Amino acid sequence: MEVIINEPVVNDIQQLVRQHPDSKFNKSVLLTRCTETGSMTLTDHSYTVLNH
């Protein structure tokens, strides 16, 4: 599987999500990792694993 990342686009999206006043995701840091079976999400107060 080839992963293609357009870094300038990703940076623009990150900036919009973090700085837009209506964003629900600009209140604290959120880190998500996709896995073969789902995803893992880490915040300053929780860790969530989703398996599909």
Residue frames as qw, qx, qy, qz and C-alpha x, y, z in Angstrom:
[[0.000, 0.890, 0.456, 0.000, 0.00, 0.00, 0.00],
 [0.425, 0.269, 0.004, 0.864, 1.45, 3.35, -1.04],
 [0.205, -0.791, -0.437, 0.376, 0.79, 6.30, 1.25],
 [0.343, 0.462, 0.195, 0.794, 0.73, 9.72, -0.41],
 [0.279, -0.738, -0.410, 0.457, 0.75, 12.79, 1.81],
 [0.285, 0.687, 0.168, 0.647, 0.39, 16.28, 0.41],
 [0.474, -0.288, -0.471, 0.686, 2.07, 18.09, 3.30],
 [0.018, -0.078, 0.004, -0.997, 0.95, 21.64, 2.44],
 [0.520, -0.362, -0.472, -0.613, -2.68, 20.51, 2.25],
 [0.660, -0.383, -0.614, 0.202, -2.42, 18.61, 5.54],
 [0.337, -0.133, -0.329, 0.872, -0.86, 21.65, 7.21],
 [0.230, -0.218, -0.199, -0.928, -3.67, 23.90, 5.92],
 [0.638, -0.406, -0.566, -0.327, -6.30, 21.48, 7.24],
 [0.591, -0.292, -0.556, 0.507, -4.57, 21.26, 10.61],
 [0.136, 0.012, -0.156, 0.978, -4.44, 25.04, 10.88],
 [0.422, -0.311, -0.353, -0.775, -8.13, 25.36, 10.02],
 [0.691, -0.394, -0.602, -0.063, -9.17, 22.70, 12.54],
 [0.554, -0.259, -0.461, 0.643, -7.02, 24.18, 15.32],
 [0.167, -0.111, -0.115, 0.973, -7.79, 27.86, 14.77],
 [0.255, -0.403, -0.506, -0.718, -11.33, 28.18, 13.45],
 [0.268, -0.221, 0.478, -0.807, -13.56, 29.52, 16.25],
 [0.805, -0.031, -0.009, -0.593, -16.37, 27.07, 15.39],
 [0.603, 0.272, -0.750, 0.009, -14.11, 24.01, 15.45],
 [0.822, -0.501, -0.001, -0.270, -14.97, 21.48, 18.14],
 [0.937, -0.007, -0.121, 0.326, -11.41, 20.17, 17.95],
 [0.377, 0.630, -0.233, 0.637, -9.43, 23.28, 18.86],
 [0.564, -0.752, 0.051, -0.338, -9.92, 22.99, 22.60],
 [0.610, -0.574, 0.544, 0.046, -7.16, 20.45, 23.29],
 [0.154, 0.503, -0.784, -0.331, -4.66, 18.22, 21.53],
 [0.890, 0.126, 0.312, -0.308, -6.06, 15.11, 19.83],
 [0.040, 0.521, -0.798, -0.299, -3.82, 12.41, 18.37],
 [0.885, 0.173, 0.269, -0.338, -5.23, 9.59, 16.23],
 [0.057, -0.447, 0.834, 0.319, -3.44, 6.64, 14.68],
 [0.853, 0.210, -0.147, -0.455, -5.06, 4.37, 12.12],
 [0.389, -0.368, 0.845, 0.001, -4.26, 0.69, 12.57],
 [0.194, 0.061, -0.875, -0.438, -4.94, -2.42, 10.51],
 [0.180, -0.399, -0.897, 0.067, -7.91, -3.18, 12.75],
 [0.144, -0.863, -0.485, -0.012, -9.28, 0.31, 13.44],
 [0.220, 0.724, -0.143, 0.638, -7.84, 3.32, 15.24],
 [0.559, -0.425, -0.467, 0.537, -6.36, 4.61, 18.48],
 [0.030, 0.801, 0.117, 0.587, -7.10, 8.11, 19.80],
 [0.566, -0.301, -0.440, 0.629, -5.25, 9.86, 22.61],
 [0.063, -0.848, -0.120, -0.513, -6.27, 13.11, 24.30],
 [0.075, 0.507, -0.549, 0.660, -5.08, 14.79, 27.47],
 [0.505, -0.237, 0.537, -0.633, -7.74, 12.88, 29.43],
 [0.873, 0.113, 0.363, -0.306, -8.58, 9.69, 27.49],
 [0.022, -0.379, 0.842, 0.383, -7.28, 6.85, 25.33],
 [0.770, 0.284, 0.308, -0.481, -9.74, 5.12, 22.97],
 [0.137, -0.239, 0.875, 0.398, -9.24, 2.05, 20.78],
 [0.729, 0.353, 0.156, -0.565, -11.78, 1.25, 18.04],
 [0.259, -0.184, 0.897, 0.309, -11.65, -2.08, 16.23],
 [0.603, 0.299, -0.185, -0.716, -13.66, -2.73, 13.10]]
